[in-house]
Every structure is written in structure tokens, then in C-alpha cells.
Amino acid sequence: EVARIKAATDLPIIVGFGIRTPQNAHDIASVADGAVVGSAIVDEIGAGKSPAEILNFVKSLADGAHSA
């Protein structure tokens, strides 16, 4: 679906649903112009993770996206 949308516009296509793992971020970044992660980070906060753990999680997602 992302390819079909990209074919119809010159605007950047950013996907923001279902991205919960570095592999998800990689997969989306390989076809879209960007990825938005929200719920997965909120879940980490809600689970009582420390700020350092949350930052490591966010970094792992960014690393996944940047490896695409």
C-alpha cells in the first residue's frame, strides 16, 4: 500500500501504525519516508521502565529504521 500511495504523490509518506520493534521500524523505513512510534513508547513508560531503558528502546527503534 505504501508504494501505491507514493506513486500518487510527491509528498513524504510517513507510517505510524504497528511499529513496536526495531524490525518493524526497519521494514517500514525501507518502503516509507519515515516512521512514527507512539504507543510502543507509551507502553514502555506505562510499564514503569526507567528513563534510560526507554531511551535505549527508542534508540533501538531508530537504529532499526536507519538500517533500512
Number of C-alpha atoms within 10 A of each C-alpha: 7 13 10 8 13 15 10 8 9 8 10 11 16 15 18 14 14 14 21 17 18 20 17 17 27 22 17 24 20 15 16 17 14 17 22 13 18 13 14 16 17 11 13 17 14 9 9 10 13 11 11 9 13 17 14 12 19 19 13 16 23 18 15 19 21 14 14 13
